[in-house]
Amino acid sequence: MESAENLLQEVLKEFDEVAEYMNLDAGLSSILKEPKRCLTVSCPVKIDDGSIKVFTGFRVQHSLTRGPAKGGIRYHPDVTLDEIKALAMLMTWKCAVVGVPFGGAKGGIVCEPAKMSSGEMEKLTRRYITEIIPIIGPEKDILAPDVNTNPQVMSWIMDTFSMDVGYSVPGVVTGKPICIGGSAGRDVATARGVMFTIFNVAKKLAFDPLSKEFAIQGFGNVGGNLAHLLFQEGCKITAISDIEGGIYNPKGLDPVKVSFALKETGSVIGFKDADRITNEELLTLTCDVLVPAALENQITQDNADGIRAKLIVEAANGPTTSAADKILEEKGVFIVPDILANAGGVSVSYFEWVQGLQFHFWNEREVNLKLRDIMEKAFENVYRIAREKDVSMRKAALILAIERVVEATKVRGIYP
Ligand code: NAD
């Protein structure tokens, strides 16, 4: 895999290309390329054997122009400040593409959750939040789940912030359990948004998703839930993978059974009624729709030529490098970019924030209908720009996002 530093280079390169295409003012361009604020914190934690371990955490706010910053928290050994900067910038574009009134942020802690006890995770989370409290809050920066963080972690975040101010503040974090102010439907919202996107493409390009074969890389919150949702709709999933490797069955995989195997053995490769494949092989399998739903920089110039899917829907953030993107474009692959495809998560996070501020909650049907509307509208807008300007969906999504952030920047003016 290419290094995490490369994601920042990729994101900036993409921005530069689109800024040049849009003839964007150099001053505005330099504002948008830099994060508004980066905070690095060190978090000492007394671990279970009684020793002290110091973890490094980051919180980056890329933009606060269209509203409070918004973005997830990632726990992973490879987290770097540059990776978090890149992901924060992507969040700014994502919020703008779907039109929710947020700027972009991201956070991360360098740690190995698989090797930590629940107690250690809780202490680390609480210490990290305490360190970043000055810059977060419902009106400043709202946190959310990302790789290796879940509703339990969000609960600790909400509790730590609330203890500090002395009253319950559900709006500081989204992706919480419903019993403390979470939203119905948030747990599967990113995956549901990806599914709506697949159906939006199908409508536009006039194909039947039920007659297509799907390969999904990653079986966590996004990939796992997507597999379940697509299966429930009658779609055929032929390949699934996680960090340990992949499984393939041309007759189709039942995600419910794969989930059982994951629970019992710790990996999807514990599922027996399928052939074992590598993650690399999954990407180049014969299939119609490829959904990268794991980490960044998975589709590179080394494997792009071998990709056989005609449609790639980027459920993960930054899964395709720009070199791979060019190869795929030449091959005529239709790519729905991350900032559009996986925006369902932040859209329902916005719904959760709105519900939390009002202490008035909607049912799951209402949430899902609103999500479908927001994803459909964003897809239509991006598709129209792609057609009108004869550019890729990725470029069109970025044009729309940058236009919206620039409009807000101009109307607010440059302080002082
Ligand atoms: P997760 O931790 O729940 O799941 C990640 C999955 O990817 C796991 O199955 C893991 O085993 C697998 N994985 C990890 N490294 C891998 C590798 N090198 N090769 C193959 N598989 C690997 O994380 P998630 O929340 O599902 O996030 C997945 C992606 O979606 C990330 O890029 C994340 O930024 C993005 N995303 C998540 C959300 C959300 O709401 N959770 C929203 C938008 C985007």
Boltz pocket constraint, residues with backbone or C-beta under 6 A from the ligand:
constraints:
  - pocket:
      binder: B
      contacts: [[A, 145], [A, 146], [A, 147], [A, 148], [A, 149], [A, 186], [A, 190], [A, 217], [A, 218], [A, 219], [A, 220], [A, 221], [A, 222], [A, 223], [A, 241], [A, 242], [A, 243], [A, 244], [A, 279], [A, 293], [A, 294], [A, 295], [A, 296], [A, 315], [A, 316], [A, 317], [A, 318], [A, 342], [A, 343], [A, 345], [A, 346]]
      max_distance: 6.0
